[in-house]
Every structure is written in C-alpha cells, then in structure tokens.
C-alpha cells in the first residue's frame, strides 16, 4: 500500500531507518547492489513521498516491474507461467544475439572501408608517387577494429549509465569482465586446438603483443586499485577521467612499439617484410642481397621479387574473419577468404585443414626435445626451374647419440611428377652423432612459360637404433618447395603511373596503354579493374573490369575507360585503373605504384577552360552530393536483394555448393534482422562513415533489448544480474569472435590475429567500455546539485563514511566493489596464469598456438578449467551477496 503523498521530504531519521531495513536484507556493511535483485530503480520522488514504509519495488519480471524497453506485454506478460517465460526469454535472447551479430557484420564492413582508405604521396628521392593506407594496422586494430568486436559490451555500459540516471545498475560491468574471461580462456583454447597436430602459430609482432597483454592485466588491476584501495566503492572524477585516458595512452604506446621506437627487436626485418609500395629502398636492397646469396647472381630482378612474394605471403584483416564467421552462421552471403597457397577455404564446423607456417630457425633450435626428433629447418623454400635439383636439409635434434633414420617422399601439389619434378622417396640415414642430412629432388626444366608451382616433401616413420630411446617428428615435418619458372614471359606495367584526361561535352573513351617489358615469350593474361576515388563510378566514368590478353611476342595492349560528360567547375577528380593477377608466367612491375601484387594508374579527370565558362553558375557541390546519393540508393537495392535470399543469392555452386538446409533455416530465422539492417546506408557513401555511425546506433538499440531480455531471463531464473552478465550475455556477444579467431588461427601464418587481438580487445573493453561511461557518471555527480535518491541510497551507508559525516556527505559516483571487485581479482589472477602459459608454449613448442598433440590438449584443458573456475567463484560470491533477491516464482 501507499501513504498519502506529503510535500515534505523524509527526515534523516526516516532515511536512516530505511537504510537499516535494506541493510538487514542484504547484509550489514554491504553497499546494496540494484542488479542483485533484478528489480527496477525507484523514481526519487516516488521513493521520497509515494511508497509506504517497507514496500519493496517489484523486480523486472514481476507485476509492476519493467526495464527500458521490455517486457512488451506489460503486467499481462508478468502473469504467464514461469516455465513458459524461461523458454521464451531464452529463445528471444538467442535471437537478439543473432541480430547484434548481423549488425556487427555491417559495422565491421564500415570499419574495413574506413581503415582501408588510401592516399598518394610523392617521394622526392625517387621522384615517384606512391599509394599508402591512411590507417596504421596496429592503431586500426586497437581502435575501430576493437570497437567493432566489442561494440555490444561497450554500448551496454553506456546505455545503462544514461538509462539509470548515472547510478551503476544492470549488466554492464559484469559483461565486460565476463566477455574478457571468455575471450582470453575459451577463445584461445579453441584456437590452440584448431591448429593441426605438430604445427604451430607464433606471435610475429611480439612488442605490440607485450604492450596489449600487459595492459590487459593492468587494466583490471587498476579497477581493483580504485574500487578497494584509493576510494573504496567510489569512482572519483580523476579516476574516471584517468581510466578513459588510458585508452589513448595504450594506442600511443602500441603505435610507438609498432614503429620500433620502444622495442626495435619486436619486429625484425624478416617478419615485417611485405611486398608493397611502402618498402624502403634499403629494405629492398637487403632482401635482394639475401635472395641472390642463396640463389646466385644470375637470377633477374623479377625472379627475386617472385621469390620474396612466396616467402612473405599476405594476411587478411580482422574484419574479414569476423564478417566471414557471422555470415557463415546466419546464412548470409559468404566471404571467400583467399589465403596463401596451398590453403583451402576454411569450414567453421569441420576439421581444420593442414597449414604451412613459417618458423624461425633460431626458435626451432631453442625447442628442447627429450627424444630424437626429425624435421626440416624451414617450412617452405623457392628454387628456379633451371636449378637442376633441389637439396632440402633435414635436421635431427634431441638425442643424437644413436644411429637413426626417417622415411621421406614427395607429394604432388600444383607441380606434377615427371613434368615438373622427379618423384623421390626412400630412407634418410643418420649415423651416430650426425645432426643433418640432405634430400635431393631433381627438378625438370622445360621451355614453356608457366605459373609458379609447388610440391611437398613429407617425413614419416622415424626410427632410432637404440633401446630406451624413441624417435618422433617435429612441427616442421613437411616442406613446401615452390618452383619459380625461368622462361621469361615478361613484366606488365602501365606506360605511365599518372594520366590526365580532359572533360568533353559528350561521353568519350580514354585509352590506357599497357606495356610488356623484360620478355615476350608465350601468351599472357592480366586482370584489370577501375576503382573510384573522388571520381564516382557511374557519374564520372563507367566502371570497367575484365581480362587483357597479349599474344606471343606482343609487346603492348590498350584499355578503354568510358568517361562521362559531367559538368564540373574548377576541380579535378581522380580514379584508378588497377592491373592484378597476371597469368601465363607474367608478373607486374614491382617498381611501379602498387608493388608486385598490383600496378596502379591514377587517372585525373580535369576540366577544359572552355567548359569552365559555361558552368560558372552551376553549383557543382550540390550536383556531387545528389549523384552520391544516387549511387547510395543503387547500393541499397543490392543490400535488400542480398538480405532476401539465402547466402545473399550467391549461386556459385563450384565453390560452396547450393545452400544447405541449415543455411536456409538460419536465413529465415534471421530474415527480419537482415531486412531491418538493410536500411543502414551502404559503405560506399561518404567513405563508410555514415554506415559506421548508423550501424553503431542500431547496435545500441539491439543492445538495449538484450539488456532487458537478459535481465528478464535472470529474474525468472532467480539469477543475479552479474551472473547473467558473465554467462549468458558474455557468451552471446563473444560467440562470433570465437569463430572469427578460429578462422584467423588456421588461415594466418601467425597468431597475431587471434591471440594478439584478444589481449588488445580486453584492454579496450576496460579503458573504453568502462572508462567512458564511468567518466561521464563521475563528471555528472561532481557537478550535479542535490539529489534525493542519492541521499536515500548512500547518505547513511557505513562503507562511505570517508565521503563525509552522516547526512552531509558529498555526492560521488558509487560503484559497489563487492562481487565486482572479487570477480575482477579472480580474473586477473587467472589471466596472469594464461599469459604465463602462452609464454611457456612459445619457449618450449615454438608458438602460442598448436604444437604436439598431448601438450596442445593439456593447454586447452587448463584454459577451460580457468574459465569454469572464474565462473564458479564469481557466481559463489554473487549468490552469497544476493540474499533476499527478488525473482518470479
């Protein structure tokens, strides 16, 4: 019942009595946790004048209760059977997790568009223009990419702070810590198991990893420090601001490390080498010297570039893996992740394919094996077709005192027996004390130009002639040999790197010349395509793509690009023509813009003086915006079309086959979300920024629904909010990252995209996901006037005596330490054990992921145990503090 409203505020004695009643329910000396009861916060006016003495505000799942958006059925829904509500809320929560995964796919697509932006710079030393990416990869991973993968958790905290009027309630902090625990323990456990037995993946950018791994632990230690030591149960203004400022500090430290200012040895030249336009002349000279020392000075510069390309394959970005994982889960249009040869497409539900991974010779020598172990010193090597034969060393380490042998055989890849190499197999004998022997495989030299081809040499059946000793194979029991064709079909390039065409009064064809130098043997092909910049396809020029064919001895060919007659004033627009994927043994000129993977011609569309006079009164900026809107509308049609069909309407049955039954079921379940999120502007509009902000807003909407749905589920299960956060919510928001990290672990030759991104994301979650909303709340309470509800909650509480005398305490942002500090402490200890284990795996097995079968399963089991230990201890602490919690019965 309620009393009659009184215009006078409650007396301090009445407030103290109210505080005493709460303390008796929750435990003496403990700051009340609103989330523990699963109920709504009471309006200050109602608590002051409208509630009877002893009246308890109903929980979210009880009649009279509710959240920000749910329940939709109001009090009528609160009367449904409890079992039915549990099932409905579970299904609804899972469906909402599917929705947030789909919009996160759109969000990551926008991030990929933003971070892949390129600019052109003029190098005065070479006198040439070069194309560069605007975003540093490390900075992109720790800012936009981390925001993309953690957006639901971060938005949940921000929404809770504003929705609860700057009081700490709900699922937010628990979701951050729970998600970090799932990422660090479960995702890395999955990645360790995903690597085939005997293979390893190690972190290449060790300096950046050291920064993110250290900050991922210190971030949570910092939470313990401010909640228990400096200002118990309160986040002061300076603490909130400093927590947020740690985020840019982390970015700066990671960037300095990536550039070699803080840790030069973290990125050796071999791991940093990338065949692209941003390589300095000194790096090219050093790499070329190493190749010539190994293969001789008679090889050409083109062959040097091809050998370097084989030894330094490219890697995919984090956004590719996450989008591919999400689309594979919901029956959307799939991404084809093209990895270095000989990798096949990844199946997320099937066994991981075998993968070749480069391992440093120095690291291999550090592996201490108690048995006699045979392996190759490298995973791959390249030879010229006219070399005659290739000699591949096999090393034996561990116990080498007794004679031993190992069987070897060659296996076809794209290189075929008899045509490209002679099949070789047999026993490789090692005498006592001998540590190295050589396998010799004849290479067939022909006169026909052809693409580079590869075959493998596999070790098996290791034996040792001594009792009490055993023989085994090391991680590099397979070597991939790439045969570089020496029949020179020539090098393709544009005649010039920049070309200017002048606008005419009607549409016309601009001709682009492609030349062939350094050889003319055989028929060669190369693909070409146009790419818009400030010039927009469909408005300024017609998008053109296709295949250019040059016959035997033909030295040049021409491309045609249709230029539109578009009115313009005092401006020039740019677009690019790109050559890529040459065939027939040809290659692209590595000295030109774009490097060996693609040649880039920048075309400038300029205006003639005669036309400028005619369009003085035309507002070209409005025309440009209108045309850009038109382009966006065209892409919107494509978005809705892809949303309506299974796998986006992709009928390419040669690669993936027809959609499976599971694809169809998941598509129709997710169809409402797909249609709703197709309203987000396409990434082609405004460089992806409009899509970025619109998709972020939609993530906020879905996250608000998830918060209410999870609170309803926890309430009907009689589960405190913090347990719901570290289990259901953390698992649901982290599931797409699990599949994406597994794909990255198998596809990438290094562990940076899986392990390194986990530690970086965990750091960003604290500094941005908690730092930003806590800073906002701390600022609010520092500048806000007298607040009746704050007084009712905290003026009489004994744990906040340091804020001032009873009844006259200064207002501050209260964060009850309780189970949150305990959960963070448990996680911090387990995180240090996890990072120490990864360091030990790198030391003894050559990499953080993979390795021998038994240690691999032991490592994964230990990480799974740490996760269950964290969940169990956190739940125990939360339940011990949640006595008297309200729930549906």
N, C-alpha and C positions, 0 to 999 in steps of 0.2 A: 504494500500500500504506500501511498504518498501523502505527505502532510500538505497542508495549505502553504502556498508559497509565501515567503517572508521577504521583505525588501532589504533586510539587514543581513550582512554576511555572517557566517558562523563565527562564534567566539573561538579564541585559541584553545580553550578547554575542550570545545566540541571537536575541533580538528585533532587535538591530541587523543581524544577518546576514539575517534575514527581510526587514527593511525594505530592505536593499540589493538583495535579489533582486527585490522589487517595483519598486524604482526603476529597475533595469535594464530591466524590461519596459515601464514606462510613460514613462520619460524622467527623467533626473536633475533633481532640484529641483522636481518637479511633484507636488502632492498627488493621490493616487490617487482616481479617480472610480469609485465602485462601479457607477454606471449605465452607464459606458462599456463595460463588459464584458458587460452584460446578465445577470450572474450574481446568485446569492443571497448575502446576507451570512452569514458563518460564525458559528455559535454561539461565544461566548467560550470556554467550557470545551473545546469541540472543537478550536478553534484553538490553545489553550494546551497540551493534552495528547494530543489524539486524532489529529492529522494528521501524516503523515510529512513530512519535510523536502522541500520542492519540490513537494508535492502542491497542485494547483490546484482550488479549489472549482468544481464544474460550473455552467454557465450555466443560466438558467431553461428553456431549450429543449433541454438535454442530459440524458442519463440521470443520475439522482441529483439533478437540479436541480428547482426549483419556485418558485412565487410564493405569495401569500397564500391564493388560492383555486384557482388553476389551475396546471398542467393537470389536468383531471378524470381523464384516462386514466392518469396517473402515468407510470412508465418505459415502459409499453407504448406510450403515445402518442408518447414521445420517439423511438421507433424507426420511426415512419411516414416515408414518402418526403417529402423536403423540399418538393417542388413541391406535393404534396397539402396539406401543413400551411400553406403560404403562402396557398393558396386558402381553406382552411377558416378560418384566423385572420382573413383579410380580411373574409370574409362574417360571421364571428362579431363582429368589431369593429364593422362597419356595423350589425348587428342590435342590439348593445348601445348604440350611439349612438341608434338609434331608441327603445330603451327609456328611456334617460335623457331624451330629448326628451319622451316621453309623460308621465313622472312630473314633469318640469319644468313641463309644462302644468298638472298638478294643483297643483303648488307655487305657480305664478303665480296660479291661481284662488284659492287660500287667501290669498295676499298681497293680491289685489284686494279680497277680502272684509274683511280686516283693515284695510286702508288706507282703505276707503270708509265706515268706521263714522262715524255722525253723532251729534251731541249738540245739545241745545237750551239756548240761553242767553237770559236776559232782558235787554233793553236798557232801562235806566231812562230814557233820554232820550225814546224813542218809546213806552215803556210796552208793548212787544210782545215776544213770544218769537220767536227766530229759530233756524233749523237750520243747523249748521255741521259740516264734516268735521273729525274729530279730527286727522288727519294732514296736515301741510303737504306740498304736492305735491313740493317740492324735496327735503325730508327723506325722503319716501317713495321717490323715485327713487334717491337715493344710499344708502339702507339696504336696505329689503326688496326693492324692485324690482331693484336691482343684485345683491343676493344671489340673487334668483330667476334672473337671466340668467347669472350666473357660478357658480352653486352647484356644478356638476361640477368645475370647475377648483379651486375653494376646497376642496371636500371631498377631492379627490385629494391635495392637500398635507397636509391634516390627517391623513388616513388613513396616508399614507406615514410621517409623523413617528412616529406611535404604533406602526405595524406594524414599522418598522425600529429600534425601541427608541431613538429620538431621535438616530439618525445620519441624515445627509442622503443619501438614495439615491432612485432611481426617477425618475418622470416629472414630479413636481410643479412645481419652479421653471421648467423649460422650457415646460411647458404654460401657465403664467401669462404668460410673455413672448411665447410664440408666439401665444396667443389675443389678447393685446393688439395684436400686429402685424397679425394677420388682421382684427381689428375696425377698427383705425384706417385701414389701407390698402385692403383689399379691400371691406369693407362700405361705406365712404364712396365708393369708386369705383363700386360698384353703385348707390348712392343718387344720385350725380351723373348717371349715365346714365339712371336711371329717370324723371327729370323730362322731360316733352315739350320739344322744341326751342323755345327762346325764352322759356320760363317759368323762374322761379327760386324758391327757397325760402331764406329767411334766418333766422338765429337770432334769436328775439324776446327771450329772457332773456339778453342779452349779458353782463351782470355775472356771473351764475351760470356761464355757459359759460367766461368768463375764469378763474374760480376753478378749475373742473374741468380745463380744458385746461392751465393752468399746473401744477396738481398732478399731472396725468397724465405730465408730463415730469419734474418734480422728484422724483416717486416713484422713477423708475428711476435718476435721477442720484444719489439717496440710496443706492440699492443699490450703485452703483459706489463711492461715497464710503466706505461702511462695509466693503466687501469688499477694496478695494485701498489705501485711504489710512489710515483710522483704525486698524483692526485687521485686517491682511491675512489673508484666508482664515478669519476667525473672526467670528461674531456674538456680541458681548458681551451681558451681561444688560441693560445700559442701552440698547444699540442695539435689541435685540429688543422691549423694552417701549416705547421711543420709536417704533419702526416701527408698532406697533399703535396707539399713542395718536394718531398722525397721522390715523387714521380718524375718531374723534370731532372732532378739530380741523377736518378737512375739512367735516364735517357742519355744525359751528357756523358756519364761515366762509360756506358756501353759504347757510345759513339767514339769516344777517345780511345778505348781499348780496340775497337774495330779498326781504327785508323793507325794503330800501332804506337800511340803516344804514351800509353800507360804500360802496355805489355807487348813489346815488339815480337817476342818469341811465340805469342799466341797464334800468329798467322804466318807461318813460313811461306816462302815463295811458292813451293810446290802445291800447297793447298789453296793458295789464293789465285793461282794462275787461271785465267778464263779467257778463252779466245773471243775477244770482243774489242770494240774500238777504244775502250778505256785503258788498255795496256800501254804502259810507257815504253819508249824505245829501249831503255835499259833492260826492262823485264824481257822484252822480245829477244834482245841480243843474248842475254844469259840463257834463256830457254833454248834458243837455237844452237848455242855452243854445246850444250849437253846432248842434244839430239845428234849433232854432227860427230861428237866424240864417240857416240855409241854406234852410229850407222855409217860413218865415213863422210868425207867432204864432197863426194861425187853426187850426192842427192841434191835436188833442186830446192829452192825456197818453198815452192808449192808443196812438195812432199814433206818438208819439215812441218809446215802448217797442218797437214793432214795427220801426221804422227802426233802432234800436240793435241789435236782435236780428239783423237782416240784416247789419249792418256788423261785428258781433262774434260770429261763429259759434263754437260749442263745439268742443273737440278730444277725441279718445279717449286713453285712458291707454296706457302702455307694455305693460301686461299684456294688454290687448285685442289688440294687434297680434301679440304673441308667441304667445298661445294660438291666434289665428286661423291663424298661419303653421304651427304644429305640427299642428293638426287638419287643415289642408289637405294636409299631407304624408303623414299616416298613415291617411287615410280615416275620421277621427273626425267627430263632429257639428260642423258648421261654425258659425262665428260670422258674423253679418251685420253688417259694420261700416257703420254709417249715418253718412255724412259730410254736410257742408253741401251744399246744392244748388249746382250741378247735377251732383254727383259720382255716378258709378255704382259698383257693387261692384268691388273690385279682384280681378283674376285674377293669381295669383302667377307663372304661367308665360307669360301672354300679354303683349302690349304694354301699357304704362301708359296709362290714359285721360287726356284733357285735364283740366286742373285750374285753377281760378281762384285766384290767390294775391294777397293784399294787399301792395303795396309802397309804402313811404313816399315821399311826394313829394320830400322832401329828398334821399333816397338816389338817386332817379331823376335828379335834377339833377346828382349827382356823377358819373354814368356818362359817361365821355369816349368818344365815338364819332368815328372819323375820317371817317365818311360822313354823308350826310343821312338821318336816322332819324326815322320817324313812329311815334307811339304815343299811347295815352291816358294822362292823368296818374293815373288810378286804374283798378282792375280792376272795381269794382262801385259802383253808386250806387242810391239808392232815391228814388222820386217818388210823390206822391199821384195817385190816379186822376183827380182833377179838375184837375190841373195844366194841361191843355190840350196842352202839348207839352214835351218834354224836350230840353235843349240839352247836348250832350256835346262838350267841348273836345278837340281833337287837337293835340298839340304836335310841333313839329319841332325837333330839336337836332342838333348836329354842324356840318356845312357848310350854312349857310342863305343864302349869297350869291346863289344862282341860283334862278329860279322852279322850283317842283316841284308835284307833285300825287299823290294817293293815292286809290284806289277804296275805297268803303265800301258795306256792305249790311247790312240787318237780317236776323236769323235767329230763327225761332220757338223758344221754349222751352215752358214751360207757358202763357205768354201767346201768343195766336193772332192772326194778321193779321186785320184788319177788325174782329174782336170786341174786341180789347184795344189794338191799335196799328195804325198805317198803315204798310205796307211802304215803306221808304225806301232808295234806293240811288243811287249816282252818283259823280262825281269831285269831290273836295275840293281846291280850288286854293289854292296858296300863292304869293304874289308874292315877289320878291327881298327878303330880309331879314325876311319875315314868319315868326314863330315859332309862332303859334297860330291855328287856325281852328275853327269850330263846326259840328257836325252837329245838325240839328233834326229830331226824330221826333215826329209827332202821337200823342197818347195818347187813346184812346176812353174816355169816361166813361159808365157805364151805372148803372142803379138797383138792380141785383141784388147782394145780398151774395155775396161770393166770397172764396176764399183769395188770399193774395198770390201774384202770378205774375211770371215773369221772361222776358225775351228778350235776345238778344245783338246787338251791333254789331261787325262784323269788318272790319278793314282789310286790303287786299291790293293787289297790283300797284303798288308805289311807283315813281315816275318822277321824274327830275330833268332839266331842260333845260340841260345843260352837259356838254361833253366833259371827260373826266378825272375826273368825279365819278360816284358811284353812290348809289342810294337803297336803303334797307333798312327793315325793320320792327323795332321794339324788342320787348322781352319782353312788354309790355302791348299787344299788337295786337288784343285782344278785350276789350270792356267788357260787363258783365252789368248790365242795368237791371231792378230789381225794382219792380213797380207795387203800391203799397200801396192796398188798397181803402178808399174813404172812406164807403161805405154801412155805417153802424154797426149791426152785429148785436148789440152789447152785450159786456159783460165778465162772465165767470163767476167765482164765488168761493163759498167756504163762508160761511154766515151768521156763524160764529164760528171762531176759529182753534183753540180748545180746547173739548172737550166731555167731560163726565163722565157715565158710566152706572153704575148700581148693580147689583151681582150679585143675582140672584134664585135661587129654589130650583129653577127649571126654565129651559130654554133660552128665549130671547126675542129679538125683533128690535129693535135700536137704530136709530132714524130720524135721518138726517143731512140737513139742509136745504142745498140749493144754490140760490143766488140769481143773478139776471141783472140787471145794472145798466148804465147808460150806453147804452141802446138795446135794441130788441126786434124788429128787422127780420129776417124770414126764419127758416127752420128751422135750428137749430144743434145740434151734437153735441159731446160731450166724453167721453173715456175715463176710467174710474176703476178703482182697484185698492186693495186693502188691503196693508199692509206690517207685519210683526211687529216688535216691539221686545222689551220684557220679556214682553209677552203673546205667546204662541206660537200660530200658526195651527194649527187642528185640535185644540187643547186649550182655549184660552180663547175663541176665536172662529173662525168659518168664513171661510176666505179667499174674498173676493168680488172679482170684476172683471167689467167689461162696458162698455157704452156708454149714456150718458144722453142722451136726445133732448128738446129743448124746441121746441115748435111756434112758429109766427109769433105774436108778441105775448105768448107765455107767459113769465112773469117768475120762476118758481121751480119746483123739482122736488125729489123726495126720494129718498134712497138708503136701503137697508136692509142692515144687517150683523147676522148671527146671532151672538148672544153665548151662549156655553156656560155651563151651570151647573157651575162648577168650584169645589170647596171651597178657600177661601183664608183666611188669618189675618193681620190687621194689616199688610196690604200692598196696594199698588195696582199694577196692570200697565198698560203703555202699548202701543198700536198706532197706526198711522197710516192715514188714508184719503187717497189722492192723486188729484187731477184732473190730466190731461195730454192733450196732442194734441187741442186743440179744433178743430172743423171748422165749415164754413159761414161763415167770416169772423170767428167769435168768438175771444176771447182770454181769458187768465187774468189776474186782478188782480195786477199786479207788486208792489203794496204789501203783499201778504199773504205769509205764510211759504211759502218755496219759490220766490218770484220769478215772472217771466213764463213760465217753462218748465213749472212745475207748482205747483199750490196744495196745501198740506199741512194737514190737520186732524189734530191729535193727540187721540186718544180715551183717556181714563183709565177703566179698569175698577176700581171701588172696592167695598169690602165694606160691607154694612149691619150695624149694631150687633147686630141680631137674629141674624144668621148667625154673627157672631164668637163668641157664647157657645156655639153648638152645636159648634164645631170647635176648642175650646181644646186638646184632646188630640191633634189631628191634626198631624203633622209635615209642614208644607207644603213644607219644603225637599226632603224625600225624594220627595214626590209630584212636585215640579217636575223633579227630576233624572230620575225614571222617565219622565215624559212627554217630556222632551227626548231621552232615549234612544230612545223610540218613534218620535219624529219622525226621528231619525237613521236608524233601521232602514228607515223608509219611503224615505228618500233613497238608501240603499244599494241597494234593489231597483232604483231608477231608474238608478243608476250601472251595475249589472251589465247591465241591459237595453240601455243605450247602448253598453256595451263589446261586446256580442254582435252588433250589427247595423252594417252599412256606413253611414257618416255618422250614426251614432247612431240609425238607424231613422227619420231625417227624410225624409218623403215629400213635402215641399213642392216639387213639380216646377215650380211657377210661378216660383220664384226661381232655383234652381240646376239644375233638371232632375234626371233619375234619375242614380244613381251611375254613374260611368264605369268602364271596365274597369280603369284604373289605380287608381281608388278601391277597387275590390274586391280587387285584388291586394295593395295596401298594407295593407288592413284585415286580410286573412287572415295576412299576414306578421307584423303587429303584434298579432294577437289574443291570444297568450299574455301579452304585456306588459299589454294592456288589462285582461284578466281579473285578473291579479295585482294591478295597481294599483287596481282597483275595490275592493279591500279597505281602502283608505285611507278613514278617516271623512269624511263629506261636509262641505262648508264651512259648512253651516248649524249645525253642532254647535260650541257654545262660541265663537261668533263667528269661526270659522275657525282658531283657534289649534291645535286638535287636529289638523286636517288639515295645518296648517303643519309641525308637528314630526314627524308620521308620514311625510309626503312627503319631508321633509328626511332622515329616517333611511333611507328607501328609495333616495333619491338617493345616499347614502353606500354602500349595498350595491351598486348598479349601477356606481358609480364605481370601487369596489374590483375588480369584474370587468373593467372597462375597463382599469384599470391593468395587471392581469396579462395580459389579451389583447393590449394594445399592446406590452408587453414581450416576449411570445412572438413576435409578428409581427416586431418589430425584431430579435430574436435570430436568427430563421430567415432574415431578410434581411441579416444581418451589419451591422445598422444600430445605432449607439449610441442609448441611451435619449433623450438630449437632442435628437437629430434626429427620432426618432419623436414626441417631445412637441411640437415646433414645427411638425410637418407633419400627421401623421395625427390625433393627439389634438386639437390646437388647431383643425383644420378641422372635425372631427366635432362638437366641443362648440359651435362658433360658427356652424354652418350654420343652426340655427333663428333665431338673431339676424339672420342675413343677410336672410332672407325677412321677418322682422318689421320690420327697419329699412327695407327697400324699401317695404313697405306704409305705414309711417309717413311716409316721404318723399313718397309720392304722395298719400296721403289728407290729411295735415295741411297747413294753410296755412303752417306754419313748419317749420324744420329742427331744432327742439329735440329732438323725439322720436327723431331719427335720429342727427344729429351730436353733439348735446349729451350724449345718453345713452352714446355710445361713450367719450367722454373721462371721464365720470363712472365708468363701469364699469371702465375701465383703472386709474383711481386706486384704486378699492375693491379691485381684484384684488391690488395690492401691499400696501396697508395692512392688509387683512383676510386675503386668501388666503396671503400670505407672512408678514405681521406676526404673526398669531395663532399659527400653528404654530412659527415661529421663536422667538417669545417663550416659548412653552411649553418648547421644547427648551433655550433658554438658561437658563431657570429650573431645569430638571432638572439640567443639568450644573453649575450653580452650587451646588446643594445636595446633589448625589449624592455618594456615597462613592467609593472607589477602584474603577475599572472596568478589568478586564483587557483587554477588547477595545479600549477607547480607547487604552490604553497600547501595545498591539500595533500599532495603526494609526498613531498620531501622536507617540509619545514620542521617536522617533528622526528625525523628519522635519525636514530643514534649513529649510523655509519657516516653521516655527513656533518658531524659536529665541526669539522675543520673549516666548513664554509661560513661559520659564524654562530652566534648564540641561537638557541631555540626560538623560533618565531620571527627572527630577523636575519635569516641567512640570505646571502646574495645568490641570485639565480645563476645557474650554470647548466650545461648540457650533461645530464646524468646518464651514465652507461653502467648499469649494474654489472659488476665483474662476475660474480657467481659462477654459473656453469660456462659462460663465455670464456672467461679467463682460464678456467680449468681445461676446456676443450682446446684452446689455443696452446696451452702448455703441453698437453699430450701430443698435439700435432707437431709442435716444434721439436720435441724430443724424437719422435718417430721420423721427422723429416731429416734431422741430422744423421740418424742411422741409415736412412735411404741414400743420402748423398755420399756417406762414407762407403756404403756397399758399392755404389756405382764407381767410385774412385778405385776400390779394390778390384772390381771387374776389369777396369781399364788396365790396371797394373798387371794382373795375372792372366787375363784372357784376351787382351789386345783391344777391347772395346766395351762400351757400356751396355750394348745390346748383343744378343746372340751368344755364341760360344759353344763349348761342348754340351752335350745333351743333359747330363746329370746336373752340373752346376747351373745350367740355364733354368731347369725346373726348380731347383732349390732356391735360386734368387727370386723367381716369380712367386713361389710359395711364401717366402719371407715377406715380400711386399704385400701380398694378400692378407697375411696374418697381421701386419701392421695396420692395414685398413680396418679389419674387423676389431682389432684391439682399440683403435681410436674410436670407432662407433660404439663399442661396448662400454668403454669407460665414460665417454661423453653422455651416453644415454643413462648410465647409472647415476652420474652426478645430477643430470637434469631431473630425473624422476625423484631423487632424494630431496630436491628443492621444490618440486611441484605438488606437494601435499595440498589437498583441497582443490585441485584443478577442476574446472567445470567441463563437462562434456555431455553429449547426448546419450541417454540411456534407453 
